[in-house]
Amino acid sequence: MHSKKLLTVIVLTLNEEDVLPLCLSSLLWADDKVVVDSGSTDRTCEIAVEYGARLIHRQFDNYASQRNAALCATESDWVLFVDADEIVSSELGSSILSVIEDRSEVGWLIPRHNYIFGKLILHAGWFPDYQLRLFRRKLGHYSENRPVHEVLEIEGSIGKLNYPITHNNYSDVSEFIEKQVYYANYEANAMKLQNIKPRFHNYFVEPLRHFCWRFFMLSGWKSGYHGLLLSILMAYSRYVVYRQLAALYK
């Protein structure tokens, strides 16, 4: 049995040796840290131990199941999920400790600063990019119906914090496309389970609609070249989803 603590910070990992030290060093304010690793072959596990985190090994099946399994790794009243490429400032850490002690909300949305291709992106849907990561452990559960871009189902009121998590996101276009193809595979499989079939117009209408949404409605144009590029890339990711969905029906 794990000793009862107020808060546990959980980080899911797979070959994160390049980013994990910065992440864990930003979590020194947390008494309890858990790294749930799904088979890293680099120094990820060693780094986790070096920074005082409890290390748990679990074979990866999908994101929702991985997070639900991680919830079983602690008996803390509260949990905070942080990605390995994210950084929690001392101001955000202090704010977290304050609200879980003094406020009645059972979950907290945290804004996120996304650095993409080395630039902070504040438009095209990338800010405030609220993430529901902090919640009372017994009142939250990840829906198994959304294995990727998982959704937290929570029982109770939700508040919003002011200080953002810093997300050191995609470093270049090739990494962006690689990850979007990876996510598209999960989404396509989920759509097939719902018996959704691609139509010819989906390959054109959906990407165009997505581009217009990000570039115009979400003011991607205000981020200049980066906003245009990201709107195009996200539109392309919609095309990839339907292309992979079509492949599943062959």
Backbone as JSON, one array per atom type, in Angstrom:
{
  "sequence": "MHSKKLLTVIVLTLNEEDVLPLCLSSLLWADDKVVVDSGSTDRTCEIAVEYGARLIHRQFDNYASQRNAALCATESDWVLFVDADEIVSSELGSSILSVIEDRSEVGWLIPRHNYIFGKLILHAGWFPDYQLRLFRRKLGHYSENRPVHEVLEIEGSIGKLNYPITHNNYSDVSEFIEKQVYYANYEANAMKLQNIKPRFHNYFVEPLRHFCWRFFMLSGWKSGYHGLLLSILMAYSRYVVYRQLAALYK",
  "N": [[0.85, -1.2, 0.0], [0.5, 2.25, -0.78], [1.63, 5.17, 0.91], [-0.67, 7.55, 2.13], [-1.13, 10.53, 0.42], [-1.52, 14.06, -0.28], [-1.32, 14.96, -2.95], [-0.43, 13.53, -6.06], [1.8, 13.57, -8.74], [1.67, 12.54, -12.05], [3.43, 11.08, -14.71], [3.44, 9.95, -17.97], [5.48, 7.83, -19.92], [7.63, 7.1, -22.74], [10.58, 6.43, -24.01], [11.8, 9.06, -23.36], [14.13, 10.46, -22.75], [15.34, 12.83, -23.56], [13.7, 14.95, -22.83], [12.6, 14.48, -20.32], [14.24, 15.06, -17.96], [14.06, 17.92, -17.66], [11.32, 18.19, -17.3], [10.81, 16.71, -14.88], [12.47, 18.07, -13.13], [11.07, 20.38, -12.85], [9.12, 19.67, -11.16], [9.78, 19.49, -8.54], [8.55, 20.55, -6.36], [6.52, 18.89, -5.72], [5.49, 16.3, -3.57], [5.08, 13.62, -4.2], [5.79, 11.7, -6.97], [5.04, 9.93, -9.91], [6.19, 7.87, -12.45], [5.01, 6.36, -15.23], [5.99, 3.95, -17.25], [6.17, 2.69, -20.58], [7.89, 0.8, -21.76], [10.47, 1.88, -22.38], [13.59, 2.22, -24.09], [15.74, 3.76, -23.78], [17.4, 6.05, -21.55], [15.29, 6.75, -19.94], [13.94, 5.48, -17.73], [16.0, 5.32, -15.82], [16.48, 8.02, -15.4], [14.05, 8.81, -14.27], [14.14, 7.53, -11.77], [16.42, 8.76, -10.73], [15.47, 11.32, -10.25], [13.81, 10.92, -8.16], [11.3, 9.8, -8.57], [8.59, 7.46, -8.37], [8.72, 4.46, -10.11], [6.87, 2.8, -12.54], [6.12, 0.02, -14.53], [4.33, -0.59, -17.45], [2.73, -2.23, -20.07], [1.85, -0.65, -23.08], [-1.44, 0.0, -24.23], [-3.59, 1.74, -24.95], [-4.1, 5.33, -24.71], [-6.12, 6.17, -22.9], [-6.56, 3.88, -21.29], [-4.01, 3.63, -20.22], [-3.77, 5.92, -18.65], [-5.86, 5.51, -16.84], [-4.93, 3.22, -15.57], [-2.71, 4.32, -14.37], [-3.89, 5.88, -12.43], [-4.44, 4.05, -10.52], [-2.09, 3.71, -9.29], [-1.65, 5.2, -7.1], [-2.79, 6.47, -3.92], [-3.44, 8.97, -3.37], [-5.31, 11.97, -2.59], [-5.57, 13.84, -4.63], [-4.68, 14.09, -8.11], [-2.28, 14.99, -10.59], [-1.77, 15.16, -13.96], [1.01, 15.27, -16.04], [2.63, 15.8, -19.1], [5.62, 14.35, -20.53], [7.03, 16.19, -22.03], [6.42, 18.61, -20.98], [6.46, 21.5, -18.8], [6.2, 22.61, -15.49], [5.75, 25.6, -13.98], [7.09, 27.3, -11.05], [5.24, 29.1, -10.05], [2.82, 28.09, -11.03], [2.86, 25.62, -9.74], [2.67, 26.43, -7.04], [0.14, 27.6, -7.14], [-1.44, 25.38, -7.68], [-1.09, 23.82, -5.34], [-2.3, 25.52, -3.58], [-5.06, 25.71, -4.38], [-5.99, 23.08, -4.11], [-5.98, 22.77, -1.46], [-7.67, 24.73, -0.43], [-9.99, 25.2, -1.97], [-13.29, 24.31, -3.26], [-13.78, 23.07, -5.69], [-13.6, 20.12, -7.76], [-12.06, 19.54, -9.87], [-9.59, 20.93, -12.1], [-8.98, 23.12, -14.76], [-6.16, 23.74, -16.74], [-4.37, 26.24, -18.38], [-2.33, 26.22, -21.41], [0.86, 26.87, -22.7], [1.93, 26.5, -25.85], [4.82, 25.7, -27.49], [5.76, 25.62, -30.68], [7.68, 24.48, -33.32], [9.65, 26.0, -32.22], [8.45, 28.42, -31.54], [6.22, 30.38, -29.57], [2.86, 29.77, -29.78], [-0.07, 31.49, -30.01], [-2.5, 31.5, -31.23], [-4.87, 30.09, -33.63], [-6.12, 28.04, -32.31], [-4.38, 27.08, -30.41], [-4.07, 28.24, -27.99], [-6.11, 29.36, -25.28], [-5.9, 26.6, -24.83], [-6.91, 24.81, -22.81], [-6.33, 22.3, -20.38], [-7.64, 19.54, -18.72], [-6.27, 18.45, -16.14], [-5.79, 18.28, -13.44], [-7.28, 16.85, -10.68], [-9.61, 15.42, -8.29], [-8.82, 12.23, -7.31], [-10.61, 10.04, -6.9], [-12.86, 10.9, -8.16], [-12.58, 11.08, -10.85], [-12.27, 9.7, -14.17], [-11.01, 8.16, -17.11], [-12.5, 8.08, -20.27], [-13.06, 5.09, -21.96], [-13.95, 5.04, -24.48], [-12.63, 6.88, -25.96], [-9.74, 6.35, -27.03], [-7.52, 7.82, -27.9], [-6.5, 11.27, -27.62], [-7.78, 11.48, -25.2], [-10.65, 11.62, -23.02], [-11.5, 13.06, -19.96], [-13.75, 12.03, -17.58], [-15.56, 13.52, -15.1], [-16.83, 13.98, -11.8], [-18.4, 16.56, -10.54], [-17.77, 20.08, -9.74], [-15.79, 22.29, -11.82], [-12.88, 24.26, -12.0], [-10.8, 27.03, -13.21], [-7.37, 27.5, -13.65], [-4.85, 30.1, -13.59], [-2.1, 30.3, -14.28], [-0.01, 28.99, -16.85], [0.81, 25.68, -18.12], [3.9, 24.88, -19.6], [4.44, 23.77, -22.81], [6.65, 22.1, -24.67], [6.4, 21.58, -27.69], [6.06, 20.17, -30.99], [9.12, 20.02, -32.76], [9.89, 20.3, -35.41], [8.62, 20.22, -38.84], [8.56, 17.61, -39.86], [8.45, 16.0, -37.56], [6.0, 16.84, -36.6], [4.2, 15.93, -38.6], [4.69, 13.18, -38.45], [3.73, 12.53, -35.86], [1.06, 13.29, -36.12], [0.15, 11.48, -38.02], [0.38, 9.19, -36.52], [-1.51, 9.67, -34.46], [-3.75, 9.83, -36.09], [-4.15, 7.25, -36.91], [-5.16, 5.98, -34.61], [-7.55, 7.44, -34.34], [-8.88, 6.83, -36.71], [-9.33, 4.09, -36.4], [-11.05, 4.17, -34.2], [-13.23, 5.46, -35.36], [-14.01, 3.54, -37.21], [-14.92, 1.54, -35.55], [-17.27, 2.68, -34.84], [-18.67, 2.33, -37.07], [-18.39, 4.24, -39.06], [-18.03, 5.38, -42.31], [-15.78, 6.45, -44.86], [-16.53, 9.1, -47.12], [-16.39, 10.29, -50.49], [-16.28, 13.1, -50.61], [-15.27, 13.72, -48.11], [-12.5, 13.75, -48.15], [-11.82, 16.2, -49.13], [-13.61, 18.25, -48.27], [-13.59, 18.11, -45.41], [-10.79, 18.63, -44.68], [-10.61, 21.27, -45.78], [-12.59, 22.63, -44.36], [-11.51, 22.42, -41.81], [-9.15, 23.86, -42.05], [-10.14, 26.47, -42.55], [-11.49, 26.91, -40.16], [-9.4, 26.96, -38.24], [-7.59, 28.91, -39.28], [-9.09, 31.23, -39.85], [-11.48, 31.48, -38.11], [-10.35, 30.87, -35.62], [-8.37, 32.66, -35.59], [-5.81, 32.12, -36.69], [-4.32, 33.5, -38.55], [-3.24, 35.63, -37.21], [-0.9, 34.75, -36.16], [0.86, 34.82, -38.17], [3.2, 33.48, -40.47], [3.66, 31.04, -39.1], [1.11, 30.5, -38.1], [-0.33, 30.12, -40.46], [1.04, 27.9, -41.57], [0.59, 25.93, -39.58], [-2.18, 25.74, -39.65], [-2.54, 24.68, -42.19], [-1.18, 22.25, -41.9], [-2.7, 20.98, -39.89], [-5.08, 20.75, -41.25], [-4.29, 18.97, -43.2], [-3.88, 16.76, -41.58], [-6.47, 15.95, -41.09], [-7.2, 14.95, -43.56], [-5.5, 12.74, -43.61], [-6.61, 11.14, -41.62], [-9.06, 10.29, -42.81], [-8.04, 8.99, -45.0], [-6.68, 6.85, -43.81], [-8.82, 5.67, -42.59], [-10.27, 4.77, -44.8], [-8.51, 2.83, -45.71], [-8.83, 0.88, -43.8], [-11.16, -0.34, -44.51], [-10.61, -1.79, -46.71]],
  "CA": [[0.0, 0.0, 0.0], [1.25, 3.5, -0.81], [1.21, 6.09, 1.95], [-1.66, 8.51, 1.66], [-0.62, 11.88, 0.23], [-2.53, 14.97, -0.81], [-1.2, 15.09, -4.39], [0.57, 12.77, -6.82], [1.98, 13.99, -10.13], [1.88, 11.36, -12.87], [4.0, 11.32, -16.03], [3.51, 8.76, -18.83], [6.71, 7.96, -20.72], [8.2, 6.12, -23.68], [11.79, 7.0, -24.62], [11.71, 10.5, -23.17], [15.33, 10.9, -22.06], [15.73, 14.19, -23.95], [12.83, 15.98, -22.23], [12.16, 14.14, -18.97], [14.93, 15.78, -16.87], [13.5, 19.26, -17.48], [9.98, 18.02, -16.75], [10.86, 16.29, -13.47], [13.1, 19.12, -12.32], [10.05, 21.4, -12.6], [8.13, 19.08, -10.26], [10.42, 19.26, -7.24], [7.63, 21.02, -5.33], [5.54, 17.82, -5.46], [6.02, 15.26, -2.69], [4.95, 12.29, -4.78], [5.82, 11.69, -8.43], [4.99, 8.58, -10.48], [6.45, 7.75, -13.88], [4.47, 5.1, -15.76], [6.74, 3.75, -18.49], [5.62, 1.63, -21.41], [8.9, 0.03, -22.48], [11.56, 2.71, -22.89], [14.87, 1.55, -24.33], [16.81, 4.73, -23.53], [17.66, 6.27, -20.12], [14.09, 7.31, -19.3], [13.68, 4.88, -16.41], [17.07, 5.73, -14.92], [16.25, 9.43, -15.07], [12.92, 8.86, -13.35], [14.63, 7.14, -10.44], [17.36, 9.8, -10.3], [14.71, 12.47, -9.79], [12.99, 10.55, -7.01], [9.95, 9.37, -8.93], [8.28, 6.03, -8.32], [8.7, 3.97, -11.49], [5.95, 1.69, -12.78], [6.18, -0.45, -15.9], [3.06, -1.11, -17.96], [2.66, -2.31, -21.52], [0.9, 0.33, -23.6], [-2.5, -0.43, -25.14], [-4.06, 3.03, -25.46], [-3.86, 6.41, -23.75], [-7.13, 6.18, -21.84], [-6.27, 2.77, -20.37], [-2.75, 3.91, -19.54], [-4.03, 6.91, -17.61], [-6.68, 4.87, -15.8], [-4.04, 2.34, -14.8], [-1.85, 5.18, -13.56], [-4.66, 6.32, -11.27], [-4.39, 2.97, -9.52], [-0.74, 3.66, -8.74], [-1.56, 6.09, -5.96], [-3.97, 6.63, -3.1], [-3.54, 10.4, -3.06], [-6.61, 12.61, -2.8], [-5.53, 14.56, -5.89], [-3.64, 13.71, -9.08], [-1.97, 15.93, -11.66], [-1.08, 14.53, -15.08], [1.91, 16.14, -16.79], [3.33, 15.09, -20.15], [7.06, 14.39, -20.36], [7.58, 17.36, -22.7], [5.81, 19.79, -20.38], [7.14, 22.08, -17.65], [5.31, 23.28, -14.54], [6.47, 26.67, -13.31], [6.92, 27.36, -9.6], [4.0, 29.83, -9.81], [1.72, 27.15, -11.24], [2.93, 24.65, -8.65], [2.12, 27.05, -5.83], [-1.28, 27.78, -7.35], [-2.05, 24.06, -7.56], [-1.12, 23.44, -3.93], [-3.24, 26.41, -2.89], [-6.47, 25.42, -4.66], [-6.42, 21.76, -3.62], [-6.13, 22.89, 0.0], [-8.64, 25.73, 0.02], [-11.16, 25.39, -2.82], [-14.24, 23.19, -3.26], [-13.84, 22.42, -6.99], [-12.99, 18.78, -7.76], [-11.18, 19.45, -11.02], [-9.07, 22.24, -12.52], [-8.44, 23.29, -16.1], [-4.9, 24.47, -16.74], [-4.01, 26.69, -19.73], [-1.06, 25.67, -21.85], [1.65, 27.57, -23.69], [2.51, 25.56, -26.8], [5.93, 26.15, -28.33], [5.77, 24.76, -31.86], [8.76, 24.92, -34.21], [10.44, 26.98, -31.49], [7.73, 29.68, -31.34], [5.0, 30.33, -28.77], [1.7, 29.96, -30.64], [-1.2, 31.96, -29.2], [-3.7, 31.52, -32.06], [-5.16, 28.86, -34.39], [-6.6, 27.0, -31.41], [-3.31, 26.56, -29.56], [-4.12, 28.9, -26.68], [-5.46, 28.89, -24.04], [-5.65, 25.16, -24.88], [-7.12, 24.31, -21.45], [-6.18, 20.87, -20.15], [-8.19, 19.1, -17.44], [-5.22, 17.54, -15.67], [-5.76, 18.25, -11.97], [-8.61, 16.47, -10.2], [-9.69, 14.45, -7.19], [-8.6, 10.93, -7.93], [-11.77, 9.17, -6.83], [-13.98, 11.47, -8.9], [-12.23, 11.19, -12.26], [-12.02, 8.47, -14.91], [-10.87, 8.43, -18.53], [-13.43, 7.3, -21.09], [-12.43, 4.08, -22.83], [-14.46, 5.26, -25.83], [-11.71, 7.78, -26.64], [-8.41, 5.86, -26.7], [-6.54, 8.87, -28.17], [-7.1, 12.54, -27.23], [-8.69, 10.91, -24.22], [-11.54, 12.55, -22.32], [-11.67, 12.78, -18.54], [-15.1, 12.17, -17.05], [-15.36, 13.93, -13.72], [-18.06, 14.21, -11.06], [-18.3, 17.73, -9.69], [-17.49, 21.37, -10.36], [-14.46, 22.45, -12.39], [-12.39, 25.63, -12.04], [-9.73, 27.33, -14.15], [-6.18, 28.14, -13.1], [-4.35, 31.2, -14.43], [-0.74, 30.07, -14.78], [-0.01, 27.9, -17.84], [1.85, 24.68, -18.32], [4.69, 25.12, -20.82], [4.52, 22.56, -23.61], [7.64, 22.16, -25.74], [5.75, 20.7, -28.65], [6.78, 19.74, -32.19], [10.33, 20.8, -33.05], [9.95, 20.59, -36.85], [7.46, 19.76, -39.6], [8.58, 16.15, -39.99], [7.96, 15.44, -36.3], [4.58, 17.15, -36.54], [3.48, 15.01, -39.49], [4.84, 11.83, -37.91], [2.83, 12.35, -34.73], [-0.32, 13.39, -36.57], [-0.17, 10.2, -38.65], [0.23, 8.25, -35.41], [-2.82, 9.93, -33.85], [-4.79, 9.56, -37.08], [-4.4, 5.81, -36.92], [-6.07, 5.71, -33.5], [-8.85, 8.04, -34.61], [-9.51, 6.06, -37.78], [-9.82, 2.83, -35.83], [-12.21, 4.49, -33.37], [-14.34, 5.75, -36.27], [-14.46, 2.28, -37.81], [-15.71, 0.85, -34.53], [-18.59, 3.32, -34.85], [-19.22, 2.05, -38.4], [-18.3, 5.42, -39.91], [-17.33, 5.09, -43.57], [-15.39, 7.68, -45.55], [-17.16, 9.46, -48.38], [-15.43, 10.96, -51.39], [-16.15, 14.52, -50.28], [-14.55, 13.87, -46.85], [-11.08, 13.99, -48.4], [-11.64, 17.6, -49.51], [-14.41, 19.16, -47.46], [-13.14, 18.12, -44.02], [-9.56, 19.42, -44.53], [-10.87, 22.68, -46.05], [-13.35, 23.15, -43.22], [-10.62, 22.5, -40.66], [-8.24, 24.99, -42.3], [-10.88, 27.72, -42.36], [-11.78, 27.03, -38.74], [-8.2, 27.36, -37.5], [-6.93, 30.1, -39.8], [-9.96, 32.39, -39.8], [-12.31, 31.56, -36.91], [-9.49, 30.84, -34.44], [-7.38, 33.74, -35.78], [-4.47, 31.64, -37.0], [-3.62, 34.52, -39.34], [-2.53, 36.55, -36.32], [0.42, 34.17, -35.88], [1.67, 34.95, -39.37], [3.6, 32.27, -41.2], [3.45, 29.86, -38.26], [-0.33, 30.24, -38.05], [-0.71, 29.57, -41.77], [1.61, 26.57, -41.69], [-0.09, 25.02, -38.66], [-3.54, 25.53, -40.15], [-2.41, 23.76, -43.32], [-0.78, 20.93, -41.39], [-3.82, 20.38, -39.18], [-6.04, 20.37, -42.3], [-3.73, 17.74, -43.79], [-4.08, 15.65, -40.64], [-7.84, 15.46, -41.28], [-7.14, 14.12, -44.76], [-4.85, 11.49, -43.25], [-7.59, 10.35, -40.86], [-10.0, 9.64, -43.73], [-7.26, 8.07, -45.83], [-6.44, 5.65, -43.04], [-10.13, 5.03, -42.38], [-10.57, 4.05, -46.04], [-7.63, 1.65, -45.77], [-9.36, -0.15, -42.89], [-12.29, -0.99, -45.14], [-10.18, -2.54, -47.88]],
  "C": [[0.89, 1.25, 0.0], [0.71, 4.41, 0.3], [0.31, 7.15, 1.36], [-1.04, 9.91, 1.58], [-1.73, 12.74, -0.35], [-2.52, 14.98, -2.34], [-0.12, 14.18, -4.95], [0.6, 13.31, -8.24], [2.37, 12.77, -10.94], [2.38, 11.76, -14.25], [4.05, 10.0, -16.78], [4.71, 8.92, -19.75], [6.91, 6.8, -21.69], [9.35, 6.81, -24.39], [11.79, 8.53, -24.58], [12.97, 11.08, -22.54], [15.73, 12.34, -22.39], [14.92, 15.27, -23.21], [12.49, 15.72, -20.77], [12.91, 14.87, -17.86], [14.35, 17.16, -16.6], [12.1, 19.19, -16.87], [10.05, 17.71, -15.25], [11.51, 17.34, -12.58], [12.12, 20.26, -12.02], [8.99, 20.91, -11.62], [8.69, 18.83, -8.86], [9.53, 19.7, -6.09], [6.63, 19.95, -4.92], [6.18, 16.71, -4.63], [6.06, 13.89, -3.36], [4.87, 12.38, -6.3], [5.86, 10.24, -8.91], [5.26, 8.67, -11.97], [5.97, 6.37, -14.32], [5.08, 4.9, -17.14], [6.22, 2.54, -19.26], [6.67, 0.96, -22.3], [10.03, 0.84, -23.06], [12.85, 1.91, -23.04], [16.04, 2.51, -24.16], [16.97, 4.9, -22.02], [16.46, 6.81, -19.37], [13.89, 6.78, -17.89], [14.75, 5.27, -15.39], [16.86, 7.17, -14.46], [15.11, 9.58, -14.08], [13.36, 8.56, -11.92], [15.57, 8.21, -9.88], [16.64, 11.01, -9.71], [13.71, 12.12, -8.7], [11.57, 10.13, -7.32], [9.8, 7.86, -8.7], [8.09, 5.55, -9.76], [7.8, 2.74, -11.6], [6.02, 1.32, -14.26], [4.82, -1.02, -16.29], [3.07, -1.11, -19.48], [1.55, -1.4, -22.04], [-0.15, -0.35, -24.47], [-3.17, 0.78, -25.77], [-3.94, 4.06, -24.35], [-4.85, 6.42, -22.6], [-6.85, 5.09, -20.81], [-5.0, 3.03, -19.58], [-2.97, 4.91, -18.4], [-4.88, 6.31, -16.48], [-5.84, 3.95, -14.93], [-3.14, 3.16, -13.89], [-2.58, 5.67, -12.32], [-4.63, 5.29, -10.14], [-3.03, 2.9, -8.83], [-0.57, 4.56, -7.53], [-2.87, 6.07, -5.18], [-4.16, 8.09, -2.69], [-4.95, 10.92, -3.31], [-6.68, 13.24, -4.18], [-4.44, 13.99, -6.8], [-3.49, 14.84, -10.1], [-1.22, 15.16, -12.74], [-0.26, 15.58, -15.82], [2.59, 15.29, -17.86], [4.84, 15.29, -20.0], [7.71, 15.61, -21.02], [6.95, 18.66, -22.2], [6.58, 20.23, -19.13], [6.13, 22.82, -16.79], [6.12, 24.34, -13.8], [6.22, 26.64, -11.8], [5.62, 28.09, -9.24], [2.79, 28.91, -9.98], [1.7, 26.1, -10.13], [2.33, 25.19, -7.37], [0.62, 27.23, -5.94], [-2.03, 26.46, -7.19], [-2.18, 23.66, -6.09], [-2.13, 24.28, -3.16], [-4.69, 25.98, -3.12], [-6.9, 24.06, -4.13], [-6.57, 21.76, -2.1], [-7.36, 23.7, 0.37], [-9.92, 25.81, -0.79], [-12.01, 24.12, -2.88], [-14.32, 22.47, -4.61], [-13.1, 21.08, -6.96], [-12.08, 18.58, -8.97], [-10.76, 20.85, -11.45], [-8.52, 22.18, -13.93], [-7.19, 24.16, -16.03], [-4.6, 24.93, -18.16], [-2.62, 26.18, -20.11], [-0.42, 26.58, -22.9], [2.34, 26.55, -24.58], [3.62, 26.24, -27.61], [6.06, 25.15, -29.48], [6.77, 25.33, -32.86], [9.55, 26.06, -33.56], [9.74, 28.29, -31.2], [6.48, 29.46, -30.49], [3.82, 30.68, -29.67], [0.49, 30.3, -29.78], [-2.5, 32.02, -29.98], [-3.88, 30.16, -32.73], [-5.58, 27.71, -33.49], [-5.57, 26.46, -30.45], [-3.22, 27.27, -28.22], [-5.53, 29.46, -26.49], [-5.3, 27.37, -23.94], [-5.8, 24.53, -23.5], [-7.05, 22.79, -21.38], [-6.73, 20.51, -18.77], [-7.26, 18.02, -16.88], [-5.19, 17.36, -14.16], [-7.16, 17.93, -11.45], [-8.51, 15.53, -9.0], [-9.72, 13.04, -7.77], [-9.85, 10.06, -7.97], [-12.95, 9.67, -7.67], [-13.7, 11.61, -10.4], [-11.9, 9.84, -12.89], [-11.95, 8.8, -16.39], [-11.75, 7.49, -19.35], [-12.69, 6.36, -22.02], [-12.94, 4.21, -24.26], [-13.58, 6.2, -26.64], [-10.29, 7.36, -26.31], [-7.3, 6.85, -26.97], [-7.25, 10.21, -28.02], [-8.2, 12.24, -26.2], [-9.46, 11.99, -23.45], [-11.7, 12.11, -20.87], [-13.12, 13.04, -18.14], [-14.97, 12.43, -15.55], [-16.7, 14.28, -13.07], [-17.89, 15.41, -10.13], [-17.92, 18.98, -10.46], [-16.03, 21.49, -10.78], [-14.1, 23.94, -12.42], [-11.29, 25.8, -13.07], [-8.57, 28.01, -13.43], [-5.67, 29.19, -14.09], [-2.98, 30.93, -15.04], [-0.72, 28.88, -15.73], [1.09, 26.87, -17.63], [2.59, 25.06, -19.6], [4.88, 23.8, -21.55], [5.52, 22.77, -24.74], [7.25, 21.13, -26.79], [6.64, 20.42, -29.85], [7.97, 20.65, -32.52], [10.45, 21.15, -34.53], [8.76, 19.95, -37.55], [7.42, 18.25, -39.69], [8.08, 15.47, -38.73], [6.45, 15.66, -36.18], [3.78, 16.15, -37.37], [3.54, 13.59, -38.96], [3.85, 11.56, -36.78], [1.37, 12.42, -35.15], [-0.76, 12.11, -37.27], [-0.41, 9.14, -37.58], [-1.14, 8.43, -34.75], [-3.96, 9.58, -34.8], [-5.14, 8.08, -37.13], [-5.36, 5.42, -35.81], [-7.47, 6.23, -33.79], [-9.6, 7.27, -35.68], [-10.07, 4.75, -37.25], [-11.05, 3.07, -34.95], [-13.43, 4.78, -34.24], [-14.89, 4.48, -36.9], [-15.3, 1.48, -36.82], [-17.11, 1.43, -34.43], [-19.28, 3.16, -36.21], [-19.3, 3.3, -39.28], [-17.49, 5.07, -41.15], [-16.98, 6.4, -44.27], [-16.16, 7.87, -46.85], [-16.17, 10.27, -49.2], [-15.2, 12.41, -50.98], [-15.36, 14.76, -48.99], [-13.09, 14.25, -47.06], [-10.8, 15.46, -48.72], [-12.35, 18.56, -48.57], [-13.89, 19.25, -46.03], [-11.82, 18.88, -43.84], [-9.79, 20.91, -44.76], [-11.6, 23.33, -44.89], [-12.43, 23.36, -42.02], [-9.64, 23.67, -40.83], [-8.95, 26.31, -42.02], [-11.18, 27.97, -40.88], [-10.57, 27.55, -37.98], [-7.64, 28.7, -37.97], [-7.78, 31.35, -39.65], [-10.71, 32.51, -38.47], [-11.47, 31.6, -35.63], [-8.28, 31.77, -34.6], [-5.96, 33.25, -35.99], [-3.65, 32.65, -37.77], [-2.84, 35.49, -38.48], [-1.13, 36.03, -35.95], [1.29, 34.11, -37.13], [1.95, 33.62, -40.05], [3.34, 31.01, -40.39], [1.96, 29.5, -38.18], [-0.83, 29.62, -39.34], [-0.23, 28.13, -41.9], [0.88, 25.56, -40.81], [-1.52, 24.74, -39.1], [-3.54, 24.55, -41.32], [-2.1, 22.35, -42.84], [-1.92, 20.23, -40.67], [-4.92, 19.98, -40.17], [-5.58, 19.07, -42.96], [-3.96, 16.54, -42.89], [-5.5, 15.08, -40.75], [-7.92, 14.58, -42.53], [-6.55, 12.76, -44.43], [-5.8, 10.57, -42.48], [-8.51, 9.59, -41.82], [-9.28, 8.68, -44.69], [-7.01, 6.76, -45.09], [-7.74, 4.92, -42.75], [-10.51, 4.21, -43.63], [-9.76, 2.79, -46.14], [-8.15, 0.53, -44.89], [-10.52, -0.91, -43.5], [-11.9, -1.8, -46.37], [-9.96, -4.01, -47.54]]
}
